[in-house]
Amino acid sequence: MTNFRYKAYTARNFVTEGMIVADSIEAAIDALYQSGLTPFETQATIGPRPNKDSHGPSILRPTNQRIWTRELFESNRFSLKELTDFTVELASLTDSGLPLDETLRVIAGPGATPKAKRLAHALLKDIVAGAQLSEAMSRCPEVFPPDYRAILSAGEASGTIGPVLKQIAQLLARRLEIRGKVTAALVYPAILVAMSIVSILVIVFVLVPSLSPIFIDAGMPLPGILSTLADLQENWLKTAIVLGFLGLASTVWWNMAKRSIRFRLALDRIKCSLPVIGKLIAIREAGGFTRALGTLLCARVPLMSAMQTSRALVTNRYLTTIYAKAISLVPEGTSLPQAFLETGLIPAAALRLVTVGEQTGQLGPMLSQAATILENDLQRQIDRLVGLLTPLLTLAIGGGIGALIMQVMSAVLSINDLAFQ
């Protein structure tokens, strides 16, 4: 046990100081939080001298651990499920009327995961120091995505942080559901590709080397593609080096090209022009835009501010310029459905709901309903595409493996001809 001297904020934001006994600095900080204090300076009074800013890094990344241990076992990266669970709990407590600092103390209380505790402690430290929640979250960009922070910031400006957090929680839950469905649908194609790679490796590194000596002794080349596979097997190291160099050069070129705004805009334009992929991208961006816009309007954010915030969440740069043109028509007197009908960004079925919402004064809920329709449509299209991908992969892989096996069988049968020569 070690004595730790601390300075902390009380629940009324007064500064207090004192001593606490704990096994480690992390245990001391946890004990202070559980007692209702928010420590901002915690130092051991005996033993090795801690870092001068020992408390700050200890919240998110304990400084007394090796790097590999910290990265493997105490990583601060949140999966989508972990972020969804954190947001649901944060939204529920905030919407119940509990102050934000008390909410974060409850989240960091007993039963919380170490990652959630560290994140809650970091946010609480910034909140007590006077920062907004969105500002505190912006200091953890590896946890909270830009659209999360943008929607929350707009909700804070309108004073409706509780409802906005609930909307964000529903948005994350919807994303988690879609991702789970896509992942489940891709399991069989992934297994199929993996087994095909194993089959090709067996042919290249087991069957071909067994047949090569017979033809070499007879002074004849291997028939068909087997000669190419034999060369590949003999020169696999050179081939791997060449492929690795090409992959590295491609990665460097890609990273350099991504910095060019013109290149990324042209690339996004090409994506949108693809036959199937382009439609999926347009539906995905439309669903995200209408979901964010509906969420912000339900939180009583002004229409133009909500549209500008939602447009900033559109990831495709080419579509972003079209969304900007549509939004610019609204201040000129064009209705929201008419502005987007002319651009074709949002399907007509969803725009009919928007029209009804505009006429009845329920624009926010109707936009959220339109977003649900678009997300369901996107999910159906992805399911259809994945369902079509599975038989196509089966035919392509089966045909390729079958052709290789036919080549091997042809070489085996030609051994009889060599015996009579």
Secondary structure, DSSP 8 states (H G I E B T S, - for coil): -EEEEEEEE-TTS-EEEEEEEESSHHHHHHHHHHTT-EEEEEEESSSS---TT-HHHHHHS-TTS-HHHHHHHS-----HHHHHHHHHHHHHHHHTT--HHHHHHHHTSTT--HHHHHHHHHHHHHHHTT--HHHHHHT-TTTS-HHHHHHHHHHHHHT-HHHHHHHHHHHHHHHHHHHHHHHHHTHHHHHHHHHHHHHHHHIIIIIHHHHHHHHHHTT----TTHHHHHHHHHTHHHHHHHHHHHHHHHHHHHHHHHT-HHHHHHHHHHHHHSTTHHHHHHHHHHHHHHHHHHHHHHTT--HHHHHHHHHHT---HHHHHHHHHHHHHTTTT--HHHHHHTTT-S-HHHHHHHHHHHHHT-HHHHHHHHHHHHHHHHHHHHHHHHHHHHHHHHHHHHHHHHHHHHHHHHHHHHHHHHHT-
